[in-house]
Amino acid sequence: MADKTSGDLPLEARLRRLEEILASMESDEVPLEEALRLFEEGVVHVREAERVLASAELRVEELLASGRLRPLDVQKD
């Protein structure tokens, strides 16, 4: 089984884990050492999520630049 901070977790799993970490840290019953461990794990997930999102953004830009796709017209409210 993969470690919760390993690089092979999908983005959605990372976001769910970040929600779990936040809920745990918001409780008054988390000892300082555990809060620090959770914070460190959260930082790993945030950084990896940022990397995944940046990669996806780059891929979208490449596809749009190649002319194979056209931008999606989205109406903003």
Long-range contacts (C-beta under 8 A, 24 or more apart in sequence): 4-41, 5-41, 5-44, 5-45, 7-48, 9-45, 9-48, 11-49, 11-52, 11-53, 14-45, 14-48, 14-49, 14-52, 15-49, 17-41, 17-45, 18-42, 18-45, 18-46, 18-49, 21-45
